Amino acid sequence: MAKPAKFLRNVPRWSTLFPIVLYVLFILCILVVAFASRNQGTDGKHRKAELPAGGDTNEESPNAPLVYRKLEESVVKELAAAFAGADTNGDKYLSMQEVAKYINFKIREHIDEAIRTNPIMFVEIDHKPRDGLVSWDEYQSYWLREQGIEGDSHMKKSAFDKLDRKVKESIARDKAHWMEASRTDPLSLTLDEFLSFRHPESSTVNLLNLVDDILRQFDADGDDHLTVEEFSDVQTTDLGEGKKFILSQNVRERKEEFKKVIDKNRDGKADRGELLSYVDPRHPRYAIQEASTLFSLADTNKDKTLSMQEMLAKSAIFISSKMVHTAESFHDEF
């Protein structure tokens, strides 16, 4: 009987174990609550980060944040940067005048950059041989290298067939633009032709060709001038899809445009100089037309201003416009 008594003496008393158990449970409860609160705080930060600056965080409109969550962060940043750049008075709303001025600024910036960098790229590509001309082989080898694709213009058909479909489409599109830009030799381009190929909207030669197209289409009496009647009465079916955008389709609008925009000296006729100014993308009319289009599509409450929320709701339209991606927008038109 002595052994059981000794064993019982070694077992801890319940009065000693009970406080220890309670203490352990208390610590566990604190840890669980703290961990849950931390997760809630982190989720809240993530949700706030998904909203743009100045975004609507109103609990009563739960659908609004979902719009922003669907947009990539890079898209929101691009739109926010464009909005801030256009908002000259800082009132968090954009007027049509502010949008038009900003688009015109982006167009001028793009064209100036294209003209400045054209000779730099030309010299970089022209090296086999360095003869003052860029051949199609030189350009295609350069382009493939820039895309991180091994090979050159002489790659085997089996290797070419393995290229991604979008890559092959880009090569085919470039080849078509190349043939349009080459005026002397279809196998090579001069410096001016290379500018027409890469940035047709920046090339004076290309703009002069547009003037020729307009005169060919509208100049009924062949005097190398346009009257308001000639400009407004002729249809634009012969201009081609890539050049129709330079003209208003409404007859009344064309007459108004001729008098206010084209005929600068008010003599009732438009000469080549006036037409060249008219087709130049740096002319304010381009920016005004694009701003008007953006407002018609995005100004949902018709208050003649754009908010950041309205821009985000029509993000695809703005991203593809000259307000954000100026170069890509031009290249889609030409």
C-alpha positions as semicolon CSV with decimal commas, in nm:
position;residue;x (nm);y (nm);z (nm)
1;M;0,000;0,000;0,000
2;A;0,300;0,231;0,044
3;K;0,368;0,253;-0,331
4;P;0,024;0,389;-0,431
5;A;0,043;0,651;-0,159
6;K;0,383;0,762;-0,287
7;F;0,251;0,772;-0,648
8;L;-0,045;0,991;-0,549
9;R;0,186;1,228;-0,370
10;N;0,382;1,282;-0,698
11;V;0,068;1,368;-0,903
12;P;0,010;1,751;-0,922
13;R;-0,298;1,876;-0,740
14;W;-0,599;1,988;-0,953
15;S;-0,591;2,323;-0,780
16;T;-0,242;2,372;-0,926
17;L;-0,323;2,254;-1,282
18;F;-0,645;2,453;-1,326
19;P;-0,486;2,803;-1,321
20;I;-0,214;2,687;-1,561
21;V;-0,473;2,552;-1,808
22;L;-0,671;2,877;-1,789
23;Y;-0,357;3,082;-1,849
24;V;-0,263;2,878;-2,158
25;L;-0,616;2,913;-2,299
26;F;-0,609;3,288;-2,234
27;I;-0,280;3,325;-2,423
28;L;-0,418;3,123;-2,716
29;C;-0,730;3,343;-2,734
30;I;-0,518;3,658;-2,742
31;L;-0,304;3,518;-3,024
32;V;-0,611;3,418;-3,231
33;V;-0,773;3,762;-3,193
34;A;-0,449;3,944;-3,274
35;F;-0,385;3,733;-3,584
36;A;-0,742;3,787;-3,714
37;S;-0,715;4,165;-3,662
38;R;-0,386;4,174;-3,846
39;N;-0,536;3,991;-4,145
40;Q;-0,830;4,232;-4,152
41;G;-0,596;4,531;-4,151
42;T;-0,388;4,386;-4,434
43;D;-0,698;4,313;-4,643
44;G;-0,820;4,667;-4,583
45;K;-0,490;4,810;-4,702
46;H;-0,503;4,595;-5,015
47;R;-0,856;4,710;-5,086
48;K;-0,760;5,076;-5,044
49;A;-0,456;5,030;-5,264
50;E;-0,676;4,903;-5,542
51;L;-0,870;5,230;-5,548
52;P;-0,723;5,524;-5,738
53;A;-0,635;5,846;-5,564
54;G;-0,957;6,031;-5,499
55;G;-1,158;5,715;-5,568
56;D;-1,502;5,655;-5,420
57;T;-1,473;5,452;-5,100
58;N;-1,836;5,506;-4,999
59;E;-1,975;5,197;-4,826
60;E;-2,315;5,270;-4,983
61;S;-2,184;5,205;-5,337
62;P;-2,025;4,860;-5,316
63;N;-2,021;4,818;-5,694
64;A;-1,784;5,111;-5,755
65;P;-1,466;4,951;-5,617
66;L;-1,527;4,640;-5,829
67;V;-1,473;4,846;-6,144
68;Y;-1,127;4,948;-6,031
69;R;-1,031;4,598;-5,915
70;K;-1,076;4,474;-6,273
71;L;-0,819;4,723;-6,406
72;E;-0,451;4,650;-6,406
73;E;-0,247;4,871;-6,178
74;S;-0,041;4,998;-6,474
75;V;-0,358;5,110;-6,656
76;V;-0,482;5,301;-6,353
77;K;-0,143;5,471;-6,318
78;E;-0,136;5,572;-6,685
79;L;-0,487;5,716;-6,669
80;A;-0,415;5,895;-6,342
81;A;-0,099;6,050;-6,488
82;A;-0,288;6,169;-6,798
83;F;-0,568;6,309;-6,583
84;A;-0,324;6,499;-6,361
85;G;-0,138;6,633;-6,665
86;A;-0,458;6,763;-6,825
87;D;-0,610;6,905;-6,506
88;T;-0,437;7,243;-6,528
89;N;-0,658;7,417;-6,271
90;G;-0,641;7,128;-6,024
91;D;-1,017;7,103;-5,964
92;K;-1,023;6,722;-6,014
93;Y;-1,240;6,760;-6,325
94;L;-1,143;6,794;-6,691
95;S;-1,308;7,036;-6,929
96;M;-1,307;6,969;-7,303
97;Q;-1,061;7,255;-7,348
98;E;-0,821;7,100;-7,096
99;V;-0,840;6,761;-7,268
100;A;-0,788;6,916;-7,614
101;K;-0,487;7,119;-7,498
102;Y;-0,331;6,813;-7,335
103;I;-0,385;6,597;-7,645
104;N;-0,230;6,867;-7,864
105;F;0,068;6,879;-7,628
106;K;0,110;6,499;-7,647
107;I;0,088;6,506;-8,028
108;R;0,355;6,775;-8,056
109;E;0,574;6,593;-7,805
110;H;0,543;6,267;-8,000
111;I;0,620;6,423;-8,339
112;D;0,918;6,619;-8,206
113;E;1,054;6,300;-8,048
114;A;1,001;6,101;-8,369
115;I;1,188;6,358;-8,579
116;R;1,470;6,380;-8,324
117;T;1,527;6,005;-8,287
118;N;1,479;5,910;-8,654
119;P;1,840;5,976;-8,767
120;I;1,975;5,804;-8,454
121;M;1,788;5,481;-8,531
122;F;1,867;5,512;-8,901
123;V;2,243;5,523;-8,837
124;E;2,219;5,237;-8,588
125;I;2,048;5,009;-8,842
126;D;2,249;5,115;-9,148
127;H;2,571;4,918;-9,107
128;K;2,576;4,623;-9,351
129;P;2,688;4,808;-9,558
130;R;2,693;5,163;-9,421
131;D;2,577;5,326;-9,743
132;G;2,327;5,590;-9,627
133;L;2,036;5,356;-9,692
134;V;1,847;5,113;-9,470
135;S;1,761;4,790;-9,647
136;W;1,469;4,567;-9,555
137;D;1,714;4,296;-9,450
138;E;1,894;4,538;-9,216
139;Y;1,568;4,658;-9,063
140;Q;1,416;4,313;-9,017
141;S;1,734;4,181;-8,854
142;Y;1,733;4,483;-8,620
143;W;1,364;4,439;-8,539
144;L;1,399;4,068;-8,460
145;R;1,695;4,143;-8,236
146;E;1,495;4,410;-8,051
147;Q;1,217;4,155;-7,993
148;G;1,468;3,910;-7,846
149;I;1,424;3,667;-8,136
150;E;1,724;3,478;-8,268
151;G;1,772;3,493;-8,642
152;D;1,769;3,751;-8,917
153;S;1,591;3,831;-9,240
154;H;1,746;3,521;-9,399
155;M;1,614;3,273;-9,144
156;K;1,491;2,946;-9,284
157;K;1,123;2,902;-9,357
158;S;1,100;2,631;-9,092
159;A;1,230;2,876;-8,831
160;F;1,000;3,154;-8,954
161;D;0,696;2,925;-8,937
162;K;0,768;2,862;-8,569
163;L;0,743;3,232;-8,482
164;D;0,444;3,354;-8,283
165;R;0,145;3,453;-8,496
166;K;0,152;3,813;-8,370
167;V;0,521;3,841;-8,461
168;K;0,451;3,724;-8,816
169;E;0,159;3,967;-8,841
170;S;0,385;4,253;-8,728
171;I;0,644;4,162;-8,991
172;A;0,378;4,149;-9,264
173;R;0,235;4,485;-9,152
174;D;0,581;4,643;-9,149
175;K;0,649;4,507;-9,496
176;A;0,330;4,669;-9,628
177;H;0,419;5,004;-9,467
178;W;0,773;4,969;-9,604
179;M;0,644;4,935;-9,959
180;E;0,423;5,242;-9,913
181;A;0,715;5,449;-9,782
182;S;0,968;5,345;-10,049
183;R;0,950;5,589;-10,341
184;T;1,278;5,507;-10,519
185;D;1,394;5,156;-10,432
186;P;1,155;4,900;-10,278
187;L;1,449;4,722;-10,115
188;S;1,586;5,021;-9,921
189;L;1,480;5,351;-9,764
190;T;1,642;5,693;-9,741
191;L;1,640;5,891;-9,416
192;D;1,317;6,076;-9,508
193;E;1,153;5,757;-9,631
194;F;1,251;5,582;-9,309
195;L;1,070;5,856;-9,113
196;S;0,763;5,803;-9,334
197;F;0,787;5,431;-9,265
198;R;0,827;5,456;-8,888
199;H;0,618;5,768;-8,822
200;P;0,409;5,864;-9,126
201;E;0,229;6,130;-8,923
202;S;0,565;6,306;-8,864
203;S;0,686;6,309;-9,224
204;T;0,645;6,629;-9,426
205;V;0,670;6,424;-9,746
206;N;0,384;6,206;-9,630
207;L;0,176;6,512;-9,540
208;L;0,242;6,658;-9,886
209;N;0,114;6,333;-10,032
210;L;-0,203;6,377;-9,828
211;V;-0,241;6,726;-9,975
212;D;-0,206;6,577;-10,323
213;D;-0,474;6,320;-10,238
214;I;-0,713;6,592;-10,119
215;L;-0,657;6,802;-10,431
216;R;-0,700;6,498;-10,652
217;Q;-1,027;6,417;-10,477
218;F;-1,176;6,767;-10,443
219;D;-1,015;7,003;-10,698
220;A;-1,281;6,979;-10,968
221;D;-1,143;7,252;-11,197
222;G;-0,777;7,150;-11,156
223;D;-0,651;7,497;-11,052
224;D;-0,451;7,356;-10,758
225;H;-0,681;7,537;-10,512
226;L;-0,996;7,437;-10,326
227;T;-1,313;7,640;-10,289
228;V;-1,564;7,579;-10,012
229;E;-1,802;7,427;-10,267
230;E;-1,538;7,183;-10,395
231;F;-1,436;7,081;-10,046
232;S;-1,788;7,019;-9,917
233;D;-1,964;6,863;-10,217
234;V;-1,727;6,579;-10,311
235;Q;-1,749;6,243;-10,137
236;T;-1,438;6,086;-9,979
237;T;-1,480;5,734;-10,114
238;D;-1,155;5,749;-10,316
239;L;-0,929;5,854;-10,030
240;G;-0,891;5,509;-9,876
241;E;-0,961;5,398;-9,522
242;G;-0,632;5,526;-9,382
243;K;-0,693;5,884;-9,496
244;K;-1,065;5,940;-9,441
245;F;-1,006;6,041;-9,079
246;I;-0,860;6,377;-9,186
247;L;-1,198;6,495;-9,316
248;S;-1,535;6,566;-9,159
249;Q;-1,812;6,358;-9,314
250;N;-2,098;6,603;-9,259
251;V;-2,139;6,857;-9,544
252;R;-2,240;7,140;-9,312
253;E;-1,943;7,067;-9,087
254;R;-1,709;7,067;-9,387
255;K;-1,828;7,408;-9,500
256;E;-1,785;7,543;-9,149
257;E;-1,444;7,381;-9,121
258;F;-1,328;7,524;-9,452
259;K;-1,424;7,879;-9,352
260;K;-1,292;7,869;-8,995
261;V;-0,999;7,627;-9,013
262;I;-0,863;7,586;-9,366
263;D;-0,905;7,923;-9,538
264;K;-0,671;8,120;-9,311
265;N;-0,647;8,432;-9,532
266;R;-1,023;8,439;-9,596
267;D;-0,986;8,467;-9,974
268;G;-1,240;8,194;-10,043
269;K;-0,976;7,946;-10,163
270;A;-0,732;7,707;-9,999
271;D;-0,383;7,673;-10,147
272;R;-0,129;7,398;-10,080
273;G;0,019;7,581;-9,783
274;E;-0,318;7,610;-9,612
275;L;-0,397;7,247;-9,688
276;L;-0,060;7,136;-9,551
277;S;-0,136;7,315;-9,224
278;Y;-0,479;7,153;-9,224
279;V;-0,350;6,794;-9,253
280;D;-0,064;6,847;-9,005
281;P;-0,149;6,647;-8,688
282;R;-0,010;6,936;-8,481
283;H;-0,303;7,150;-8,595
284;P;-0,535;7,207;-8,294
285;R;-0,833;7,067;-8,482
286;Y;-0,704;6,712;-8,440
287;A;-0,694;6,747;-8,063
288;I;-1,033;6,918;-8,053
289;Q;-1,194;6,641;-8,258
290;E;-1,045;6,370;-8,038
291;A;-1,144;6,550;-7,718
292;S;-1,499;6,585;-7,849
293;T;-1,512;6,213;-7,927
294;L;-1,383;6,120;-7,581
295;F;-1,642;6,341;-7,413
296;S;-1,926;6,197;-7,620
297;L;-1,827;5,847;-7,506
298;A;-1,718;5,905;-7,146
299;D;-1,918;6,201;-7,009
300;T;-2,199;5,981;-6,884
301;N;-2,368;6,241;-6,663
302;K;-2,349;6,504;-6,941
303;D;-2,209;6,775;-6,713
304;K;-1,949;6,875;-6,976
305;T;-1,663;6,764;-6,752
306;L;-1,479;6,436;-6,701
307;S;-1,405;6,287;-6,361
308;M;-1,140;6,028;-6,285
309;Q;-1,419;5,775;-6,228
310;E;-1,560;5,840;-6,577
311;M;-1,214;5,790;-6,728
312;L;-1,170;5,462;-6,543
313;A;-1,514;5,343;-6,651
314;K;-1,408;5,393;-7,016
315;S;-1,045;5,295;-6,963
316;A;-1,008;5,104;-7,292
317;I;-1,113;5,411;-7,494
318;F;-0,870;5,644;-7,317
319;I;-0,578;5,398;-7,321
320;S;-0,605;5,368;-7,700
321;S;-0,641;5,745;-7,751
322;K;-0,376;6,008;-7,819
323;M;-0,429;6,132;-7,465
324;V;-0,238;5,829;-7,331
325;H;-0,080;5,618;-7,608
326;T;-0,019;5,883;-7,872
327;A;0,218;5,690;-8,099
328;E;0,008;5,373;-8,110
329;S;-0,305;5,574;-8,183
330;F;-0,137;5,746;-8,479
331;H;-0,003;5,422;-8,619
332;D;-0,349;5,267;-8,608
333;E;-0,480;5,553;-8,824
334;F;-0,208;5,565;-9,089
